[in-house]
Amino acid sequence: MTQFLFLIIDVFVAVAFIAAPWVILAKLNVQWPNWLKDGIVGVIVFVIWTGFALYFATQTILWLGLVP
């Protein structure tokens, strides 16, 4: 049961790291540059950020000791 709880917490940490900057930018009503409004550029930026966010989430999870 503890492993399942750790998994749930780990998923929440990863989603928070991935979504937090996008939510903050949306709340600040940031005007996106024209080159970023293109679909493929947005996808590339999102994929790169997701890679960094998953790394940061992994390091946070290890630092907090949320591993079985």
C-alpha distances in whole Angstrom, upper triangle without the diagonal:
4,5,5,6,9,10,11,13,14,16,17,19,20,22,23,25,26,27,28,32,33,32,34,37,37,37,40,42,42,45,44,47,49,47,44,44,45,42,41,42,39,37,38,37,34,32,34,32,29,29,30,27,24,26,25,22,21,23,22,18,19,21,19,16,13,13,10
4,5,5,6,9,10,11,12,14,16,17,18,20,21,23,24,26,27,30,31,30,32,35,35,35,38,40,41,44,43,45,47,46,42,43,44,41,41,40,38,36,36,35,32,31,32,30,27,27,27,25,22,23,23,19,18,20,18,15,16,18,15,13,10,9,7
4,5,5,6,9,10,10,12,14,15,16,18,20,21,22,24,25,28,30,29,31,34,34,35,37,39,40,42,41,43,45,44,40,41,41,38,38,38,35,33,33,33,30,28,29,28,24,24,25,22,19,21,21,17,16,18,17,13,14,17,15,12,9,8,6
4,5,5,6,9,10,11,13,14,15,17,18,20,21,22,24,27,28,27,30,32,32,33,36,37,38,40,39,42,44,42,39,39,40,37,36,36,34,31,32,32,28,27,29,27,23,24,25,22,19,21,21,17,17,19,18,14,16,19,16,15,11,10,9
4,5,5,6,9,10,11,12,14,16,17,19,20,21,22,26,27,26,28,30,31,31,33,35,36,39,38,41,43,42,38,39,39,37,37,36,34,32,32,31,28,27,28,26,23,24,24,21,19,21,20,16,16,18,16,13,15,17,14,13,9,10,10
4,5,5,6,9,10,10,12,14,15,17,18,20,21,24,25,25,26,29,30,30,32,35,35,38,37,39,41,40,36,37,38,35,35,35,32,30,30,29,26,25,26,24,21,21,21,18,16,17,17,13,13,15,13,9,11,13,11,10,6,7,7
4,5,5,6,9,10,11,12,14,15,17,18,20,23,24,23,25,28,28,29,32,33,34,36,35,37,39,38,34,35,35,32,32,32,29,27,28,27,24,23,24,22,19,19,20,17,14,16,16,13,12,15,14,10,13,15,13,12,9,8,9
4,5,5,6,9,10,11,12,15,16,16,18,21,22,21,23,26,26,26,29,31,32,34,33,36,38,37,33,34,34,32,32,32,29,27,28,27,23,23,24,22,19,20,20,17,15,17,17,13,14,16,15,12,15,17,14,14,10,11,12
4,5,5,6,9,10,11,12,14,15,16,19,21,20,22,24,25,25,28,30,30,33,32,35,37,36,32,33,34,32,32,31,28,27,27,26,23,22,23,21,18,19,19,15,14,16,15,11,12,14,11,9,12,14,11,11,8,10,12
4,5,5,6,9,10,11,12,14,15,18,20,19,21,24,24,25,27,29,29,32,31,33,35,34,30,31,32,30,29,29,26,24,25,23,20,20,20,18,15,16,16,13,10,12,12,8,8,11,9,7,10,12,10,11,8,9,11
4,5,5,6,8,10,11,12,14,17,17,17,20,22,22,23,26,27,27,30,29,31,33,32,28,29,30,27,27,26,24,22,23,21,18,18,19,17,13,15,15,12,10,13,13,9,10,13,12,10,13,15,14,15,11,12,14
4,5,5,6,9,10,10,11,15,16,15,17,20,20,20,23,25,25,28,27,30,32,31,28,28,29,27,27,27,24,22,23,22,18,18,20,17,14,16,16,12,12,14,13,10,12,14,12,11,14,15,14,15,12,14,16
4,6,5,6,9,10,10,13,15,15,16,19,20,20,22,24,25,28,27,29,31,30,27,28,29,27,27,26,23,22,22,20,17,18,18,15,13,14,13,10,9,11,10,6,9,11,8,8,11,12,11,13,11,13,16
4,5,5,6,9,10,13,14,14,16,18,19,20,22,24,24,26,25,27,29,28,24,25,26,24,24,23,20,19,19,17,14,14,15,12,9,11,11,7,6,9,8,5,8,10,9,9,12,14,13,15,13,14,17
4,5,5,6,8,11,11,12,14,16,16,18,20,21,21,24,23,25,27,26,23,23,24,22,22,21,18,17,18,17,13,14,15,12,9,12,12,9,9,12,11,9,11,14,13,12,16,17,16,18,16,17,20
4,5,5,5,9,10,10,11,14,15,15,18,19,20,23,22,25,27,26,23,23,25,23,24,22,19,19,20,17,14,15,16,12,11,13,13,9,10,13,11,8,12,14,11,12,16,16,15,18,16,18,21
4,6,6,8,10,11,12,14,15,16,18,20,19,22,21,23,26,25,21,22,24,22,22,21,18,17,17,15,12,13,13,9,8,10,9,5,7,9,7,6,10,11,10,11,14,15,15,17,16,18,21
4,6,7,8,10,11,13,14,16,17,18,18,20,19,21,23,22,18,19,20,19,18,17,14,13,14,12,9,10,11,7,6,9,9,5,7,10,10,9,12,14,13,14,17,18,18,20,18,20,23
4,6,5,6,9,10,11,12,14,16,16,18,17,20,22,21,18,18,20,18,19,18,14,14,15,13,10,12,13,10,9,12,12,9,11,14,13,12,15,17,16,17,20,20,20,22,21,22,25
4,5,5,6,9,10,11,12,14,14,17,17,20,22,22,19,20,22,20,21,20,16,17,18,15,12,15,15,11,11,14,13,10,12,15,13,12,16,17,15,17,20,20,19,22,21,23,26
4,5,5,6,9,10,11,12,12,14,14,16,19,19,15,17,19,18,19,17,14,15,16,12,11,13,13,9,11,14,12,10,13,15,13,14,17,18,17,19,22,21,21,24,23,25,29
4,5,5,6,9,10,11,10,13,12,15,17,17,13,14,17,16,17,15,12,13,14,11,9,13,13,10,11,15,14,12,15,17,16,16,19,21,19,21,24,24,24,27,25,27,31
4,5,5,6,9,10,11,14,14,17,20,20,17,17,19,18,20,19,15,16,18,15,13,16,17,14,14,17,17,14,17,19,17,17,21,22,20,22,25,25,24,27,25,28,31
4,5,5,6,9,9,13,13,17,20,20,17,18,21,20,22,20,17,18,19,16,15,18,18,14,16,19,17,15,18,20,18,18,21,22,20,22,25,25,24,27,26,29,32
4,5,5,6,6,9,10,13,16,17,14,14,17,18,19,17,14,16,17,14,13,17,17,14,16,19,17,16,19,21,19,20,23,24,22,25,28,27,27,30,29,31,35
4,5,5,6,9,10,14,16,18,14,14,17,17,19,18,14,17,19,16,14,18,19,16,17,21,20,18,21,23,22,22,25,26,25,26,30,29,29,32,30,33,36
4,5,8,11,13,17,19,21,18,18,21,21,23,21,18,20,22,19,18,21,22,19,20,23,22,20,23,25,23,22,26,27,25,27,30,29,29,32,30,33,36
4,6,9,11,15,18,20,17,17,21,21,23,21,18,21,22,19,18,22,22,19,21,24,22,20,24,26,23,24,27,28,26,28,31,30,30,33,32,35,38
4,6,9,13,15,17,15,14,18,19,22,20,17,20,21,18,18,22,22,19,21,25,23,22,25,27,25,26,29,30,29,31,34,33,33,36,35,37,40
4,6,9,12,14,12,12,16,17,19,17,15,18,19,16,16,20,20,17,20,23,22,21,24,26,24,25,29,29,28,30,33,32,33,36,35,37,40
4,7,9,12,10,10,14,16,18,16,14,17,19,16,17,20,20,19,21,24,23,23,26,28,27,28,31,32,31,33,36,35,36,39,38,40,43
4,6,8,6,7,10,12,14,12,10,14,15,13,14,17,17,16,19,21,21,21,24,26,25,26,29,30,30,32,34,34,35,38,37,38,42
4,6,5,7,9,12,14,11,11,15,15,13,15,18,18,17,20,22,22,23,26,27,27,28,31,32,32,34,36,36,37,40,39,41,44
4,5,5,7,11,12,10,11,14,15,14,16,19,19,19,22,24,24,25,28,29,29,30,33,34,34,36,39,39,40,42,41,43,46
4,6,6,9,10,7,9,12,12,11,14,16,16,17,20,21,22,23,26,27,27,29,31,32,33,35,37,37,39,41,40,41,44
4,5,8,9,6,6,9,10,9,11,14,14,14,16,19,19,20,22,24,24,25,28,29,29,31,34,34,35,38,36,37,41
4,6,9,7,7,10,12,11,12,15,16,16,18,21,21,22,24,26,26,27,30,31,31,33,36,36,37,39,38,39,42
4,6,6,6,9,10,11,12,15,16,17,18,21,22,22,24,26,27,28,30,32,33,34,36,37,38,40,39,40,42
4,6,5,6,9,10,11,12,14,15,16,19,20,21,22,25,26,26,28,30,31,32,34,36,36,38,36,37,40
4,5,5,6,9,10,11,12,14,15,17,19,20,21,23,24,25,27,29,30,31,33,35,36,37,36,36,39
4,5,5,6,9,10,11,12,14,16,17,18,20,22,23,24,26,27,28,30,32,33,34,36,35,35,38
4,5,5,6,9,10,10,12,14,16,16,18,20,21,22,24,26,26,28,30,31,32,34,32,33,36
4,5,5,6,9,10,10,12,14,15,16,19,20,20,22,24,25,26,28,30,31,32,31,31,34
4,5,5,6,9,10,11,13,14,16,17,19,20,21,23,24,26,28,29,30,32,30,31,34
4,6,5,6,9,10,11,12,14,16,17,18,20,21,22,24,26,27,28,30,29,30,33
4,6,5,6,9,10,10,12,14,15,16,18,20,20,22,24,25,26,28,26,27,30
4,5,5,6,9,10,11,13,14,15,17,19,20,21,23,24,26,27,25,26,29
4,5,5,7,9,10,11,13,14,16,17,19,20,22,23,25,26,25,26,29
4,5,5,6,9,10,10,12,14,15,16,18,20,21,22,24,23,24,27
4,5,5,6,9,10,10,12,14,15,16,18,20,21,22,21,21,24
4,5,5,6,9,10,11,13,14,15,17,18,20,21,20,20,23
4,6,5,6,9,10,11,12,14,16,16,18,20,20,20,24
4,5,5,6,8,10,10,12,14,15,16,18,17,18,22
4,5,5,6,9,10,10,12,14,15,16,15,15,19
4,5,5,6,9,10,11,12,14,15,15,15,19
4,5,5,6,9,10,10,12,14,14,15,19
4,5,5,6,9,10,10,12,11,13,16
4,5,5,6,9,10,11,10,10,14
4,5,5,6,9,10,11,11,15
4,5,5,6,8,9,11,15
4,5,5,6,5,7,11
4,5,5,6,7,10
4,5,8,10,13
4,6,9,12
4,6,8
4,7
4
